[in-house]
Amino acid sequence: MFKNNRSTNATEKATDGAQHELLQSVLRGAAQIILGKEEVLRLSLACLLARGHLLIEDVPGVGKTTLAHALASLLGLSFQRVQFTSDLLPADITGVSIYEKSTGSFRFQPGPIFAQLVLADEVNRATPKTQSALLEAMEEGQVTQDGESRALPKPFCVVATQNPERQLGTFALPESQLDRFLMRIDIGYPDRLAERELLKGTDRRALLKTTEPLLDAERFLVAQDSVANVHAADAIIEYVQAIVTHTRSAADYVTGLSPRAGLAILQAARAWALLDQREHVLPEDVQAILPAVASHRLQRRDAATTTSAMAIGEELIKRVPIP
């Protein structure tokens, strides 16, 4: 029996090692397309591994759409892009029932939401009514049309991009929808060397056409399941709880982090640890993902005291000591 246990453990470790190498290959492949943004790519992959939805907020032209398309290609997931505009209707996303004269009945025509990775491009250019069409899909993994609920494929991830609110023709996302995104990140401008390579190299859209999938939906689901097996000790849970409690008691914030936000921090930290091929969460994992998980869930009473949304998470790291 002892030998069999040792054999099983060795097999599990070999499987974990192969999975880790595949995930690292995805990061390396994405880094060939999105240059000089390794931390952004790792946060994005950790978000999807944690079964979360990702919001990318930045100015046009820095690679938000390309990043989403690259992840879908490398992970081997079915992909649909929806360009959000002011005249987009909810049915344009979820689908519509079409009457067929030959059968005398209605047939449901699925919308682009029925894909494993959906890119909601410039999501804040659509009206609030259309934005709300994503809520049920993101929270429940299903769409209700004509009184019937239809399950979305698994895995199901939404990567949404939005332009800064100061730009014309945008509608701010409500807090309830922002909370559905596990992370919010920004890509930022490339550094000098990365931009030089970008200017001299192949067009990124041409690279996407030649990108071969390194995983498939089944193996990505297995990787997502592995996140739940990453152990979070009581001290880590106490650290996360201390962060959440601080936001509720400090006078700096309009409202504190919700229980859902606490679960999001823990799940994202587990995914970050998995990318390091560790079976346990460290405080550094919590700190690595905290700005991306907390920034869009907290609003300072005096917004002028913070230079950027991400600074809120960095502020929490400094203020809340590790137990």
C-alpha positions in Angstrom: 0.0 0.0 0.0 2.9 2.4 0.9 4.5 1.8 -2.5 1.2 2.4 -4.3 0.8 5.7 -2.4 4.3 6.8 -3.4 3.6 5.9 -7.0 0.3 7.9 -6.9 2.1 10.9 -5.4 4.8 10.7 -8.1 2.2 10.6 -10.8 0.4 13.6 -9.4 3.6 15.6 -9.2 4.5 14.7 -12.8 1.0 15.8 -13.9 1.3 19.0 -11.9 4.7 19.7 -13.5 3.3 19.1 -17.0 0.4 21.5 -16.3 2.7 24.1 -14.9 4.9 23.9 -18.0 1.8 24.3 -20.2 0.7 27.4 -18.3 4.2 28.9 -18.5 4.2 28.2 -22.2 0.9 30.2 -22.5 2.6 33.1 -20.7 5.6 32.9 -22.9 3.5 32.8 -26.1 1.4 35.8 -24.9 4.7 37.7 -24.2 5.6 37.3 -27.8 2.5 39.2 -28.8 2.1 41.7 -25.9 5.6 42.9 -25.4 7.1 44.0 -22.1 4.0 43.3 -20.0 4.8 40.1 -18.2 3.0 41.0 -14.9 -0.1 42.1 -16.8 -0.2 38.8 -18.7 0.3 36.8 -15.5 -2.5 38.7 -13.7 -4.8 38.1 -16.7 -4.1 34.3 -16.8 -4.5 34.1 -13.0 -7.9 35.8 -13.3 -9.1 33.3 -15.9 -7.7 30.4 -13.9 -9.6 31.6 -10.9 -12.8 31.4 -13.0 -13.1 35.2 -12.9 -13.9 37.8 -15.4 -11.4 40.5 -16.4 -11.8 44.2 -17.0 -9.0 46.0 -18.8 -9.2 49.8 -18.6 -6.9 51.9 -20.7 -6.6 54.3 -23.5 -7.2 53.0 -27.1 -4.4 51.4 -28.9 -2.3 49.8 -26.2 -3.3 46.2 -27.0 -6.4 45.5 -24.9 -8.3 43.6 -27.7 -5.1 41.9 -28.8 -4.5 40.6 -25.3 -8.0 39.0 -25.1 -7.6 37.4 -28.5 -4.1 36.1 -27.7 -5.4 34.4 -24.5 -8.3 32.8 -26.3 -6.0 31.5 -29.1 -3.3 30.1 -26.7 -5.8 28.5 -24.4 -7.7 26.9 -27.2 -11.1 28.4 -26.2 -13.9 29.4 -28.6 -13.8 33.2 -29.0 -16.4 35.9 -29.8 -15.9 39.6 -29.9 -18.7 42.1 -29.3 -18.1 45.7 -30.2 -20.2 47.7 -27.7 -21.8 50.8 -29.1 -24.6 53.1 -28.0 -27.1 51.4 -30.3 -26.3 47.9 -29.2 -29.3 46.0 -27.8 -29.3 43.2 -25.1 -30.6 40.7 -27.7 -27.6 41.4 -29.8 -25.5 39.8 -27.1 -27.7 37.1 -25.6 -29.5 35.9 -28.8 -33.0 36.1 -30.2 -36.0 33.8 -30.9 -36.7 33.5 -34.6 -40.1 32.4 -35.9 -39.9 29.6 -38.5 -42.9 29.5 -40.8 -42.2 25.9 -41.9 -42.6 24.6 -38.4 -44.9 27.2 -36.9 -42.6 27.6 -33.9 -39.8 29.8 -32.6 -36.2 28.8 -32.8 -33.6 30.3 -30.5 -30.6 31.8 -32.3 -27.7 32.0 -29.8 -25.9 35.3 -29.5 -22.1 35.8 -29.2 -22.3 35.4 -25.4 -22.4 31.6 -26.1 -18.6 31.3 -26.4 -15.9 30.2 -23.9 -14.1 33.5 -24.0 -16.2 36.6 -24.9 -14.5 39.9 -25.5 -16.8 42.8 -24.6 -14.9 45.5 -26.4 -15.3 49.1 -25.1 -18.1 47.9 -22.8 -18.7 51.3 -21.4 -19.7 52.7 -24.7 -23.0 50.8 -24.5 -26.0 52.0 -22.5 -26.6 50.7 -19.0 -29.5 48.5 -20.3 -27.2 46.7 -22.7 -24.4 46.5 -20.1 -26.8 44.7 -17.8 -27.3 41.9 -20.3 -23.9 40.6 -19.1 -24.9 40.4 -15.4 -26.7 37.1 -15.4 -24.2 35.5 -17.8 -21.2 36.6 -15.6 -22.8 35.6 -12.3 -24.8 32.5 -13.1 -23.2 31.2 -16.3 -26.5 31.2 -18.1 -28.8 33.3 -20.2 -32.6 33.6 -19.7 -34.5 34.3 -22.9 -38.3 34.0 -23.3 -38.6 32.5 -19.8 -36.1 29.7 -20.5 -32.6 29.5 -19.0 -29.8 28.3 -21.3 -26.5 27.3 -19.9 -23.3 28.9 -21.3 -20.4 26.7 -22.3 -17.6 25.8 -19.9 -15.2 27.4 -19.3 -16.9 30.7 -19.6 -14.9 34.0 -19.3 -15.7 37.6 -20.1 -12.8 39.9 -20.9 -14.1 43.4 -21.1 -12.3 46.5 -22.2 -13.2 50.0 -21.4 -11.9 53.5 -22.2 -11.3 56.0 -19.4 -14.6 57.7 -18.3 -13.3 61.1 -19.2 -13.5 60.2 -22.9 -16.6 61.2 -24.9 -19.5 58.7 -25.4 -18.9 56.5 -22.4 -21.3 55.3 -19.7 -19.8 54.5 -16.3 -20.3 50.8 -15.3 -22.5 50.5 -12.1 -20.9 49.2 -8.9 -23.0 46.0 -9.2 -21.4 45.2 -12.5 -17.9 46.2 -11.6 -18.1 43.8 -8.7 -18.7 40.9 -11.2 -15.2 41.4 -12.5 -12.6 39.5 -10.4 -9.9 41.9 -11.6 -9.4 45.2 -13.2 -6.1 46.0 -14.8 -4.5 48.5 -17.1 -1.8 47.7 -19.7 -0.1 51.0 -20.0 2.4 52.2 -22.6 5.3 49.9 -23.5 8.8 50.8 -22.4 11.3 52.1 -24.9 12.9 48.8 -25.8 9.5 47.0 -26.1 8.1 49.7 -28.3 11.1 49.7 -30.5 10.8 46.0 -31.0 7.1 46.5 -31.7 7.8 49.1 -34.3 10.4 47.0 -36.1 8.6 43.6 -35.8 5.6 41.9 -37.3 2.1 43.3 -36.9 0.5 41.8 -33.8 -2.7 40.9 -35.7 -0.6 38.9 -38.1 1.0 37.1 -35.2 -2.4 36.2 -33.9 -3.3 34.4 -37.1 -0.3 32.1 -36.7 -0.8 31.4 -33.0 -1.3 27.8 -32.2 -3.3 26.7 -29.2 -1.2 25.2 -26.4 -4.2 24.0 -24.3 -7.8 23.1 -25.0 -11.0 23.7 -23.1 -10.8 20.4 -21.2 -7.2 20.9 -20.0 -8.0 24.5 -19.0 -10.9 23.2 -16.9 -8.6 20.8 -15.2 -6.2 23.7 -14.5 -9.1 25.8 -13.1 -10.0 22.8 -10.8 -6.4 22.7 -9.6 -6.8 26.3 -8.2 -9.2 25.0 -5.5 -6.6 22.5 -4.3 -4.1 25.2 -3.4 -4.0 25.4 0.4 -4.7 28.7 2.2 -3.6 28.4 5.8 -5.5 30.0 8.7 -2.9 32.8 8.8 -3.6 33.7 5.1 -7.3 33.7 5.8 -6.7 36.0 8.8 -4.6 38.3 6.5 -7.4 38.5 3.9 -9.9 39.1 6.7 -7.8 41.9 8.2 -7.6 43.6 4.8 -11.4 43.4 4.3 -12.0 44.6 7.9 -9.7 47.6 7.5 -11.6 48.8 4.4 -14.9 48.7 6.4 -13.6 50.5 9.5 -11.3 53.1 7.8 -12.9 56.5 7.1 -11.1 56.7 3.8 -13.6 54.6 1.8 -17.2 55.2 0.9 -18.0 51.5 1.4 -15.7 48.6 2.5 -15.0 45.3 0.7 -17.8 42.8 0.6 -17.6 39.1 1.5 -17.6 38.4 -2.3 -14.5 40.6 -2.5 -12.8 38.6 0.2 -13.5 35.4 -1.6 -12.1 37.0 -4.8 -8.9 37.9 -3.1 -8.4 34.4 -1.8 -9.2 32.7 -5.1 -7.0 35.0 -7.1 -4.1 34.4 -4.6 -4.5 30.7 -5.1 -4.3 31.1 -8.8 -1.2 33.2 -8.5 0.4 30.5 -6.3 -0.5 27.9 -8.8 1.4 29.7 -11.5 4.4 29.5 -9.2 3.8 25.7 -8.9 3.1 26.0 -5.2 0.5 24.0 -3.3 0.0 26.8 -0.7 -0.6 30.5 -0.6 1.9 33.0 0.7 1.2 36.6 1.9 3.2 37.7 -1.2 0.6 36.1 -3.4 -2.2 38.1 -1.7 -0.2 41.3 -2.1 0.6 40.6 -5.8 -3.1 40.4 -6.8 -4.6 42.8 -4.3 -4.4 46.0 -6.4 -6.1 44.3 -9.3 -8.8 42.8 -7.2 -9.6 45.7 -4.8 -9.1 48.8 -6.9 -12.5 48.7 -8.7 -14.4 47.7 -5.6 -13.3 50.6 -3.4 -13.9 54.3 -3.8 -12.1 56.9 -1.7 -14.2 59.7 -0.1 -11.6 62.1 -1.3 -10.6 60.9 -4.7 -8.1 63.7 -5.1 -5.8 62.1 -2.6 -5.2 59.0 -4.8 -3.2 59.3 -8.1 -4.7 56.2 -9.6 -7.2 53.4 -8.9 -4.5 50.9 -8.5 -2.9 53.0 -5.8 -5.8 52.0 -3.5 -4.6 48.4 -3.4 -1.0 49.4 -2.9 -2.1 51.6 0.0 -3.8 48.6 1.6 -0.6 46.6 1.4 1.2 49.2 3.3 -1.5 49.8 5.9 -2.5 46.2 6.8 0.3 44.2 8.5 0.8 40.6 7.8 -0.4 38.6 10.8 
